[in-house]
Amino acid sequence: MEIAIIAHDGKKEQMMAFVLHNRTFLSSDSVFLVATGTTGSLMEAEGFKVLKMRSGPLGGDAQIAARVAEEITDMVLFFKDPLGKHPHEPDINMLLRVTDVHNVPLATNLATAQLLLDAISSKS
């Protein structure tokens, strides 16, 4: 299962706490991680194996959207900062739309992300 990990700057600390809390599952052989650039670098620093895309503002969100459209990515965990301004908002909206079009689970906050991981890890 390929899981995409994305976090806006204001949510990176929360995302890292989340991935560390879920390290056992996210590091399992059944999970392949892909992330936008900075988030991926933070994950690598914690020992995760992750395929890094570009940074979100430089096209990373669009690269992940393409993987969703190509039916490569199975789930997206995108901790969005709803209070921040993001110059790449069109790419973000495209990613959200593509997950809906292709019926790919998307979590945009900690509570939903944890529910998704709990649901799939209990089936493993």
C-alpha angles and dihedrals in degrees: 000000000000115000121189117213120201131163132176115232092260090054102041094097091051091046092051091050088050096050092045090050088051096039096124094057097036091050095048121116090247093063128073114191127211123178143171114265108269095035089049091051091052090050092049089053087059092051101262120143105229138163105231122214124190120292112281096253090048095055104283093124089052091048090054091045088056090053089052091049090049089052093242099115114064101186138014124210106190116170099202124195102226092189098052130086115237122195090203093057092131090059091048092051091047091053091050091048093048092052088054094046092050096038093239117159112252128189118190097178141039097257095053093042091054092048090052094049092045090052096050097038091055088058093053 
